[in-house]
Amino acid sequence: MGRVEQIWVYPVRSLAGTAVPTADVSGRGLVGDRAWTVLGDDDRVLRAKDAPGMADVPATGDPGIDAGALTAALGRAVRLVPTPEEGTGVAPVHLVSRGAIERAAAGEVPEGCSADDPRANLVLTIDGDERTWVGRELRVGEAVLEVTRTPKHCLGVYADVRRAGRISVGDPVLLEPS
């Protein structure tokens, strides 16, 4: 069906991600991904749509260092708290195909989405369109993912983890029989 082209981990929600060659996948998604959430000085969640400069700040995964860098970049105090396990609206895994990125570059972009930075965990080189996978299971490396929905404001698809495991760049992506 295809291969894993890139793996991205975003240690802090709304901050820049880091490309990695391998990632462990748990029931919550890629280990270390979106582990921290930014709160403003009013204790409300602060997102990149509220402060666009956030997406340019590289995250280290160290909450003290990342809060300091973000405070300096935004010119206002922020703090990081662990992202709650439930009720965040964040899918465990976000997958996007190279084809979706190319369609977006040609103008087929959902409102509020960036064709330059789809903020996906897995960028895939595949035959076909990943949006047709909703309701199906994929084997990616050692992990099994169930594609649950298409995002409203992003490219690609969201998936839940059915079996944890390790994923590496170059791993095959196999659509399980229905």
C-alpha positions as CSV (number, residue, x, y, z in Angstrom):
1,M,0.0,0.0,0.0
2,G,2.8,2.4,0.9
3,R,5.6,3.4,3.2
4,V,6.3,5.8,6.1
5,E,8.1,8.8,4.6
6,Q,8.5,10.9,7.8
7,I,7.7,10.7,11.5
8,W,7.0,13.8,13.5
9,V,6.6,14.3,17.3
10,Y,5.2,17.5,18.7
11,P,6.2,17.4,22.4
12,V,4.1,20.6,23.1
13,R,0.7,21.2,21.6
14,S,0.9,24.0,19.0
15,L,4.7,24.3,19.0
16,A,7.0,23.1,16.2
17,G,7.6,19.4,15.8
18,T,10.7,17.3,15.5
19,A,11.3,14.8,12.8
20,V,12.5,11.4,14.2
21,P,13.6,8.2,12.5
22,T,11.7,5.9,14.9
23,A,8.9,6.3,17.4
24,D,7.3,4.1,19.9
25,V,3.5,4.1,19.7
26,S,1.4,3.6,22.9
27,G,-2.4,3.6,23.3
28,R,-2.2,7.4,23.5
29,G,-0.2,7.8,20.3
30,L,3.5,8.4,19.6
31,V,5.4,8.5,22.9
32,G,6.2,12.1,23.9
33,D,3.8,13.6,21.3
34,R,1.6,16.5,22.6
35,A,2.5,15.6,26.1
36,W,2.4,19.2,27.2
37,T,-0.3,21.9,26.8
38,V,0.4,25.7,27.0
39,L,-1.6,27.9,29.4
40,G,-1.6,31.6,29.3
41,D,-1.4,33.9,32.3
42,D,-5.2,33.6,32.6
43,D,-4.9,29.8,32.9
44,R,-6.6,29.2,29.6
45,V,-5.3,26.9,27.0
46,L,-3.2,28.9,24.4
47,R,-3.1,27.5,20.9
48,A,-1.4,28.6,17.7
49,K,-4.6,30.0,16.3
50,D,-4.6,32.4,19.2
51,A,-0.9,33.2,19.0
52,P,0.4,32.2,15.5
53,G,4.1,32.6,16.5
54,M,3.8,29.5,18.6
55,A,4.1,27.1,15.7
56,D,7.6,28.5,15.0
57,V,8.9,27.8,18.4
58,P,10.8,24.5,18.5
59,A,9.9,22.2,21.5
60,T,12.4,20.2,23.4
61,G,9.9,18.3,25.6
62,D,11.4,20.0,28.7
63,P,8.5,22.1,30.2
64,G,10.7,24.7,31.8
65,I,12.9,25.3,28.8
66,D,9.9,25.3,26.4
67,A,7.9,27.7,28.6
68,G,10.8,30.0,28.8
69,A,11.4,30.0,25.0
70,L,7.6,30.5,24.4
71,T,7.4,33.3,26.9
72,A,10.3,35.1,25.2
73,A,8.8,34.5,21.7
74,L,5.3,35.7,22.6
75,G,6.3,38.5,25.0
76,R,3.9,37.2,27.7
77,A,4.1,34.7,30.5
78,V,3.0,31.1,29.8
79,R,3.3,27.8,31.6
80,L,3.1,24.2,30.5
81,V,1.0,21.5,32.1
82,P,0.7,17.8,31.2
83,T,-1.9,17.3,28.5
84,P,-4.9,15.5,30.1
85,E,-5.5,11.9,28.8
86,E,-9.2,12.4,28.1
87,G,-11.4,15.0,26.5
88,T,-8.7,17.0,24.6
89,G,-10.1,16.4,21.1
90,V,-6.6,15.3,20.0
91,A,-6.5,12.1,18.1
92,P,-3.8,9.7,19.1
93,V,-2.2,9.6,15.6
94,H,-2.5,12.0,12.6
95,L,-1.6,10.6,9.2
96,V,-1.2,12.4,6.0
97,S,-0.1,11.2,2.6
98,R,2.3,12.9,0.3
99,G,-0.6,13.0,-2.2
100,A,-2.7,15.1,0.2
101,I,0.2,17.5,0.7
102,E,0.5,17.8,-3.1
103,R,-3.3,18.4,-3.5
104,A,-3.1,21.1,-0.8
105,A,-0.2,22.8,-2.6
106,A,-2.4,22.8,-5.7
107,G,-5.2,24.6,-3.8
108,E,-7.3,21.8,-2.2
109,V,-6.8,22.9,1.4
110,P,-9.4,22.8,4.2
111,E,-10.1,26.2,5.8
112,G,-7.7,26.8,8.7
113,C,-5.2,24.2,7.5
114,S,-1.6,24.8,6.4
115,A,-0.4,23.0,3.3
116,D,3.2,23.9,4.4
117,D,2.9,22.3,7.8
118,P,0.1,19.6,8.1
119,R,1.3,18.9,11.7
120,A,0.9,15.2,11.1
121,N,2.7,12.5,13.0
122,L,3.1,10.2,10.0
123,V,3.7,11.4,6.4
124,L,3.1,8.5,4.1
125,T,3.9,7.7,0.5
126,I,0.9,5.6,-0.6
127,D,-1.1,4.6,-3.6
128,G,-4.6,6.2,-3.4
129,D,-6.3,8.5,-0.9
130,E,-6.1,8.0,2.9
131,R,-9.5,9.5,3.3
132,T,-11.0,6.2,2.0
133,W,-9.5,4.4,5.0
134,V,-12.0,5.7,7.6
135,G,-13.3,2.7,9.5
136,R,-10.4,0.5,8.4
137,E,-7.3,-0.8,10.2
138,L,-3.7,-0.2,9.1
139,R,-0.5,-2.0,10.0
140,V,2.3,0.5,10.2
141,G,5.6,-1.0,11.4
142,E,4.7,-3.0,14.5
143,A,1.6,-0.9,15.3
144,V,-2.0,-1.4,14.2
145,L,-4.1,1.8,13.8
146,E,-7.8,2.2,13.2
147,V,-8.6,5.2,11.0
148,T,-11.5,6.9,12.7
149,R,-12.2,10.2,10.9
150,T,-11.0,13.0,8.6
151,P,-10.1,16.2,10.4
152,K,-12.2,19.3,9.8
153,H,-9.3,21.7,9.5
154,C,-6.3,19.5,8.6
155,L,-5.1,17.2,5.8
156,G,-5.1,13.5,6.2
157,V,-6.9,11.3,8.7
158,Y,-6.9,10.6,12.4
159,A,-6.4,7.1,13.9
160,D,-6.7,5.4,17.2
161,V,-4.1,2.8,18.3
162,R,-5.3,-0.8,18.4
163,R,-1.9,-2.3,19.0
164,A,1.1,-0.5,20.3
165,G,4.5,-1.0,18.7
166,R,7.5,0.7,17.0
167,I,7.3,2.6,13.8
168,S,10.3,3.6,11.7
169,V,10.8,5.7,8.5
170,G,10.6,3.3,5.6
171,D,8.2,0.8,7.3
172,P,5.5,-0.5,5.1
173,V,1.9,0.7,5.5
174,L,-0.6,-2.1,5.0
175,L,-4.3,-1.8,4.9
176,E,-5.9,-4.7,6.7
177,P,-8.6,-6.7,5.0
178,S,-12.1,-5.6,6.0
